[in-house]
Each structure stands twice: as structure tokens, then as C-alpha cells.
Amino acid sequence: MRAASETIIHHEPRDLSDRVALGFTKFLRFLADVFFAKRYGHRAVVLETVAAVPGMVGGLLQHLKALRLIKDDNGWVHTLLDEAENERMHLMTFIQIAQPSGFERLVIFVTQLVFYNLYFFIYLFSAKTAHRIVGYFEEEAYYSYTEYLAGIDNGEHENIAAPDIAIKYWNLHPDARLRDVVIAVRADEAGHRDVNHAYADALS
């Protein structure tokens, strides 16, 4: 098993499960690019809604598995639920930044409804594939936040003041700006990427 702390820029697909996970991720990336283009704040709101689902689903199913087998979960449940909470805080932060419209809130509702059920059954069928999907999701998230950061640096996006919720959650400087928030969120996504790829490897 790869150490969870090891940095994984991109996991090269090794089998059919990995290729399915990557293809699914690229399809969702295509939809996000078509729908949001360079509107990274609004993209983050919807995508973080999706990102907050896998940790909760995985944590629940790993918890039930540990109970059924009467064995220790090796910290998986705690890690996955922490991941879900972290992604929820990303969502709460970007709602403050992007101020989604009524239509985008409807998209959030529908997206969560569809993705939760889909991911639940993927995890039941193949936990390895489910974790690999999240690993690839987080690769794309890291890439998107890197693009967002570049847009802030070149003046394409206004470097507004960081919302209070972000300052408190990441313990940022009181004068922190959007750029500081994006850097903190991107670091979180890198950690989730590495952990989920490591979990998928452990289930191989």
C-alpha cells in the first residue's frame, strides 16, 4: 500500500476499474467545463457539493462493514468523515464568495440527489473503483484550483477579502484574501487525492 502522505500528481490507470474511474471523472469534468467555463467560484459551489458526498458514503459503508465483520476499521471511517466535513466547509466558503443564483441552487439540489445514489451503488459494487474516482476527482479539483489561482494572480478574478468562515476554519490571517483561501482549499484537495488513491491501492 502506498503511504497516504505520498504525493500523487496523477495516478496512471492500471486496470479496467481505474480506466472506468478516470473516464467517469473526465466526463464530469467536460460537463463542468461546458456549464461553468471560467466561472471558478460558481464551479466550486456545485463541484464541492459533489465532493462532500463520497466521504460520507464511504464512512457510512466502512462503518457498517466494520460492524458486520467485528473488526477494526484502521481509521478509515474517521478519515472519510473528516474528508466529508472538510469538503462541506469548502462548499460553505464558496457559497459566501460566489453567491449562487436560484437556478444554481437547484442544480446543487439535483446534483446531490443524483450523485449520492450513484456513488452509493458504485461503492457497494466496487469500493476500489469508488475511491479511485475520488482520487481522480481530486486531481481535477487541484488542477481547477490551480487555474483559479492563476486567474487571481493575473487579475482575471478579483482578489476579494476572504469570508469570515474561511478565516476561522483555516486559521488564516484576519486580512486574508481569496488567494489565501484557494491555496488552502487546493492543499486540502491534494490531501484527499493522495488518501483516496492510497485506499484504492489498498483494495486492489
Secondary structure, DSSP 8 states (H G I E B T S, - for coil): ---TTS--S-----SHHHHHHHHHHHHHHHHHHHHHTT-HHHHHHHHHHHHHHHHHHHHHHHHHHHHHHT---TTHHHHHHHHHHHHHHHHHHHHHHH---HHHHHHHHHHHHHHHHHHHHHHHH-HHHHHHHHHHHHHHHHHHHHHHHHHHHTTSS---B--HHHHHHTT--TT-BHHHHHHHHHHHHHHHHHHHHHHHHHT-
